[in-house]
Amino acid sequence: MGILDQITGKAIAQQVTEYSEIYGEILIGLHRDVEHLRDDVDRAQQALARAEQKIERLDQQATRLDRQHDALRSEVQQAIAQFQGLAGRLEGAEAELVSLRTAVARLDPAPAGHPDDGDPGASGLSVGALWRELEVQRRRVRTLVFLCLLSLLSSVVLGVITWTKG
């Protein structure tokens, strides 16, 4: 049959069929691999698109945080300026208080208590009136200190709230 197969072409037909099956399997495998690679590329492109969207959102957040940081810095600088102004007023009130204490000490050589006599001192006010004015000024100074601290605290709290809500 070897010669007869060669003459009739049956051996060649068997080889062609065998090679067709082998190469067909190879081509089908390559086609599957190409399809898998195409799917991988599609997934990678989708992941890249999602990453680009995240980058855009992060960039927007960074821009917003920069604006909030600048606003917070401005608010803190304003609060510091207000605090410095209040501190200046406080120093003036403290100086006035010291002046009043000195005047009262000159009028009453033995300040054992708060005299309530009606004798006018060198300034034309009674010692009792000067003591009352001294107490009023002391309360004003304490109020100013309290307001300064409250203003500074509220500025810091507002700044932190603004910063964290961003």
C-alpha positions in Angstrom: 0.0 0.0 0.0 2.9 2.4 0.4 3.4 2.8 -3.4 -0.3 2.7 -4.2 -0.9 5.4 -1.5 1.8 7.5 -3.1 0.3 7.2 -6.5 -3.3 7.9 -5.4 -2.2 10.7 -3.2 -3.8 9.2 -0.1 -0.6 9.6 1.9 -0.5 13.3 1.0 -4.1 13.7 1.8 -3.5 12.1 5.3 -0.5 14.4 5.9 -2.5 17.4 4.8 -5.4 16.4 7.1 -2.9 15.8 10.0 -1.2 19.1 9.5 -4.5 20.9 9.1 -5.7 19.5 12.4 -2.5 20.4 14.1 -2.2 23.9 12.7 -6.0 24.4 13.2 -5.6 23.6 16.9 -2.6 26.0 17.0 -4.6 28.7 15.3 -7.6 28.2 17.5 -5.2 28.4 20.6 -3.7 31.6 19.2 -7.1 33.0 18.6 -8.1 32.3 22.2 -4.9 33.9 23.4 -5.5 36.9 21.3 -9.1 37.2 22.6 -7.8 36.9 26.2 -5.2 39.6 25.5 -7.9 41.8 24.0 -9.9 41.3 27.1 -6.9 42.2 29.2 -6.3 45.3 27.2 -9.9 46.3 27.6 -9.7 45.8 31.4 -6.5 47.8 31.5 -8.0 50.6 29.5 -11.0 50.7 31.9 -8.7 50.7 34.9 -6.7 53.5 33.3 -9.9 55.5 32.7 -10.9 55.0 36.4 -7.4 56.0 37.5 -7.6 59.2 35.4 -11.0 60.0 36.9 -9.6 59.5 40.4 -6.6 61.7 39.6 -8.9 64.4 38.4 -11.0 64.2 41.6 -7.8 64.3 43.7 -6.6 67.3 41.7 -9.9 69.1 42.3 -9.7 68.3 46.0 -6.1 69.5 46.2 -7.2 72.8 44.6 -10.1 73.1 47.0 -7.8 72.4 50.0 -5.3 75.0 48.7 -8.1 77.6 48.6 -9.3 76.6 52.0 -5.7 76.7 53.4 -5.3 80.2 52.0 -8.6 81.3 53.5 -7.7 79.8 56.8 -4.3 81.5 56.7 -6.1 84.8 56.0 -8.5 84.3 58.9 -5.7 83.4 61.3 -3.8 86.5 60.2 -6.9 88.6 60.8 -7.5 87.0 64.2 -3.8 87.7 65.1 -4.3 91.3 64.0 -7.4 91.6 66.1 -5.7 90.0 69.0 -2.8 92.4 68.7 -5.3 95.3 68.6 -7.1 94.0 71.7 -3.7 93.5 73.4 -2.8 97.1 72.7 -6.1 98.2 74.2 -5.5 95.9 77.1 -2.1 97.5 77.7 -3.7 100.9 77.6 -6.3 99.9 80.1 -3.6 98.3 82.3 -1.6 101.5 82.2 -4.7 103.4 83.2 -5.4 101.0 86.0 -1.8 101.4 87.3 -2.2 105.1 87.1 -5.5 104.9 89.1 -3.9 102.6 91.7 -1.0 105.1 92.1 -3.4 107.9 92.5 -5.5 106.0 95.1 -2.3 104.9 97.0 -1.3 108.6 97.2 -4.7 109.6 98.6 -5.0 106.9 101.2 -1.7 106.2 103.0 -3.2 103.2 104.8 -5.4 101.3 102.3 -6.6 98.7 104.8 -9.9 98.4 103.1 -12.1 100.3 100.7 -12.7 103.6 102.4 -16.0 105.2 101.7 -15.3 108.6 103.1 -16.5 111.6 101.3 -13.3 113.6 101.6 -12.2 114.7 98.1 -8.6 113.9 97.2 -6.2 115.9 95.1 -8.0 115.0 91.9 -11.3 116.3 93.2 -12.8 112.8 93.7 -13.3 111.1 97.0 -11.1 108.1 97.9 -14.2 105.9 97.8 -15.1 107.1 94.3 -11.5 106.4 93.2 -11.7 102.9 94.6 -15.0 102.2 92.8 -13.4 103.5 89.5 -10.5 101.3 90.2 -12.8 98.3 90.5 -14.7 99.3 87.3 -11.4 99.5 85.4 -10.3 96.1 86.8 -13.5 94.6 85.6 -13.0 96.2 82.1 -9.5 94.8 81.9 -10.7 91.3 82.8 -13.5 91.6 80.3 -11.0 92.6 77.6 -8.7 89.7 78.4 -11.7 87.4 78.3 -12.8 88.8 74.9 -9.3 88.5 73.5 -9.1 84.9 74.5 -12.7 84.2 73.2 -11.9 85.9 69.9 -8.7 83.9 69.4 -10.4 80.6 70.4 -13.3 81.2 68.0 -11.0 82.1 65.2 -9.0 78.9 65.7 -12.2 76.8 66.0 -13.7 78.3 62.8 -10.4 77.7 61.0 -10.3 74.1 62.1 -14.0 73.6 61.1 -13.4 75.2 57.7 -10.3 73.1 57.2 -11.9 69.8 58.2 -15.1 70.3 56.2 -13.0 70.7 53.0 
